[in-house]
């Protein structure tokens, strides 16, 4: 189980003030933004422009919306005074009518907002008024689920009409408000803690939507707090375990996608109001989406028997029922976690790519491609740089803690530069340019050490660009990324590494150091295609020494640098857990008890490799040391260097 690539994400905000606002710390007295449910005014304007230009995928997504039965101007509402939804919608007394009409109101509100064609505003108002003047009750076994699934569509339609059209009369708006307060809210106000989690999830999304539409902070906070800390199966840490497995993963894949889709809507509406529910429990929702997408794409994932709250539901095995049948819920989540936050989300992105354009589904806020794909990220977005991810062995073991160190390269005061002396090439340069460290090293090796000694239980992150030189420079090309961390000199553990007479920038002079090393090989025509991780020393007393050497990713596509693209590198040292991560992808990791490769030399000085177990008696943990960038014959530009503490994931870990 611990080898599964789990994606728990934490994101750093641009300023402490905005970070506090986005933290989701509720309650708050900040006024609501309108229109402010799923779609902002700026987003609607962007989509209008894309439709007008005929660009794909907006063109086909727009045609998909227009061709839907619920989007037709011929559509007729069928309101009921008393709606009953029984178990699995049996009996269905007006339940399907309510669902269809909610979707139609939303479809026409969208079409009005994106075309200014007044007939669609009038149609949406007609549907909203029909129900608000008629509906008296919603009852039955599945009443909570019905209101949870469809109340959000009614609210989104009403929000768009109220704040973009002048045709909805005040008295009609008041009557719609009364329907929300007197009919919908009593049904969902207490959630359904012991039901499968998609029930709670549906009610969370509708309660958040109602709170915003009604400018009711108490209602909004009730839903947001339940999402974060509720006792029911739909609360974020009850619906997903730390591996991303959903409480309903053993039930069937349709219900899993129902629940996560509902929660994505809730998070997006809260985000529009400056409250970050997406980030709750270290972005647990992202983890849930990735787990679900990966499994439904046909890959294997671990499964842990997961009993629901109060033990009402117990699914002993991972369900194949509905596997591979995707719902239109992925564009929204990709927009947030990947586009806004810069996280990889590889499986969710793959689903979104293959399912595009997302269409209509009666249980979801539909047309995700039209309304979420490619949306611009505001220039003043609170998120400017990524923080570390927690993957593999780290999941459930540690979490990202305080910022210990950072450098924005205003100068080189915090660094020691060791450049190999070599003639016949253009001059080498290592320059702090303010916000970036620019290293131009034609034909030479170079190590740049960070002067602050770091303890174990840290993670180091930075971004690096490997540009292609234009015009060409002899001895210079976008080459491999290399790193030392937790490194020390074997004799002088404090300052020995900084002795440039012994450590000259030539790679072989570092064979005797103690520490960890990892590299990502160059791509294309670049000579060095090695992607590997090592535990030094490689040499003791002038003789080759056996050392850990993981190298099974050498020369493999997907494990090489991408020239001219900014990449994010992360290094982890948490006691015996050592990891190397690039662009959110776990490249290598080792921990006590893992099978590893040990590399050494035979009597003829040839490299030999053998399989072994990572034994801490044989290869003790490095408890502190230094970090260093390592380069040779390349041009690297480094930015956003950060060091964060890693803390036990729970109090039970020490």
Secondary structure, DSSP 8 states (H G I E B T S, - for coil): -TTS---EEEEEESSHHHHHHHTT-S-------SS-SS--HHHHHHHHHHHHHT-TTHHHHHHHHHHSGGG-TT------SEEEEEETTEEEEBHHHHHHHHHHHHHHHHHHHHH--HHHHHHHHHHHHHHHTT--EEESTTHHHHHHHHHHHHHHHHHHHHHH-S-S-HHHHHHHHHHIIIIIHHHHTT--TTS-HHHHHHHHHHHHHHHHHTT-HHHHHHHHHHHHH-SSTTSHHHHB-TTS-BTTTTT-HHHHHHHHHHHHHHHHHHHHTT---TTHHHHHHHHHHHHHHHHHTT-------EE-GGG--EE-S---TTTT---S-HHHHHIIIIIIT----HHHHHHHHHH-S----TTS---HHHHHTT----TT-SEEEEEEEE-GGGTTTEEEEEEEEEE--SSSTTEEEEE---SSS---EEEE-SS-EEEE-TT-EEEEEESS-EESSEEEEEEEE----SS--TT-----EEEEEEEE-SS-TTTGGG-TTT--S-GGGGTT-EEEEEEEB--TT-S----EEEEE-SEETTEE--EEEE-TTTT-TTSB--TTS-EEEEEEEETTEEEEEETTEEEEEE-TT-EEEEEEE-TTS-EEEEEEE--TTTS----EEEEEEEEESSEEEEEEEEEEEEEESSTT--
